[in-house]
Amino acid sequence: MDRLVQQYNTVLQNIVADYKTKNYKDFAVIWQPPNLPFKSYPIQAVSSVDCFHPSSDAHARIAAGLWNRLTLDTAARAAPFTWEETPTFRCLEESDRIQT
């Protein structure tokens, strides 16, 4: 599974690199590294249906993490997604820009 994830991420990074060369003025593609340390998350992060997939609680935190990192640079986006008791969404500001 780890090997497949690595291969999939390589393909995604190649897509990002391809779009970057096109220099679109009104479109961009970014890659968000899947740095989810599930082993450090509480049990409620795992679905009670199959004890494998992320729960709705985990999905809420992943969604907040993705949104909140949207305007960060590549290095900051690579930081692990920490578990927050209550997921919070950052309101974008007029000066925010997606870092490509």
C-alpha positions in Angstrom: 0.0 0.0 0.0 2.8 2.4 0.9 4.5 1.8 -2.5 1.2 2.5 -4.3 0.7 5.7 -2.4 4.2 6.8 -3.3 3.6 6.1 -7.0 0.3 7.9 -6.9 1.9 10.9 -5.3 4.6 11.0 -7.9 2.0 11.1 -10.7 0.2 13.9 -8.9 3.5 15.9 -8.5 4.2 15.4 -12.2 0.8 16.8 -13.1 1.5 19.9 -10.9 4.9 20.3 -12.6 3.3 20.1 -16.0 0.7 22.7 -15.2 3.3 25.0 -13.7 5.1 25.1 -17.1 2.0 26.4 -18.8 2.1 29.7 -16.9 -1.6 30.3 -16.7 -2.6 33.6 -15.3 -6.0 32.5 -13.9 -5.4 28.8 -13.1 -3.0 26.8 -10.9 -2.6 23.3 -9.6 -0.9 22.6 -6.2 -0.1 19.4 -4.5 -0.9 18.9 -0.8 1.3 16.2 0.7 -0.8 13.6 2.6 1.0 13.9 5.9 -1.7 12.4 8.2 -0.1 10.7 11.3 -3.1 8.5 12.0 -1.2 6.6 14.7 -1.1 9.7 16.8 -4.8 10.4 16.3 -7.5 9.4 18.9 -9.7 6.4 18.2 -12.6 8.6 17.0 -10.5 9.4 13.9 -11.3 5.9 12.5 -14.7 4.9 11.1 -16.7 2.7 13.4 -18.2 1.1 10.3 -15.0 -0.7 9.2 -12.3 0.5 11.6 -10.1 1.4 8.7 -11.3 4.5 6.8 -11.3 8.0 8.4 -14.3 8.9 10.4 -16.5 12.0 9.8 -14.5 13.6 12.6 -11.2 12.9 10.8 -12.7 14.2 7.5 -13.7 17.4 9.1 -10.1 18.0 10.4 -8.6 17.0 7.1 -10.9 19.4 5.3 -10.0 22.2 7.7 -6.3 21.4 7.3 -6.4 21.5 3.5 -8.3 24.8 3.5 -6.1 26.4 6.1 -3.0 25.5 4.2 -4.2 26.7 0.8 -2.2 29.9 0.9 0.9 28.5 2.6 4.1 27.7 0.8 5.1 24.2 -0.2 7.2 23.6 2.9 4.5 24.7 5.3 1.9 22.6 3.4 4.1 19.5 4.1 3.8 19.7 7.9 1.8 16.9 9.6 -1.9 17.4 10.1 -2.2 17.6 13.9 -5.5 16.5 15.5 -7.4 19.5 16.8 -10.2 19.1 19.4 -12.4 21.4 17.3 -11.5 21.9 13.6 -11.4 25.6 12.7 -11.5 27.1 9.2 -9.4 30.2 8.5 -11.2 33.0 6.7 -9.3 34.1 3.6 -8.2 37.7 3.4 -8.2 39.9 0.3 -4.4 39.8 0.2 -4.2 35.9 0.4 -2.8 34.1 -2.7 -2.4 30.5 -3.4 1.3 29.7 -3.3 2.4 27.7 -6.5 
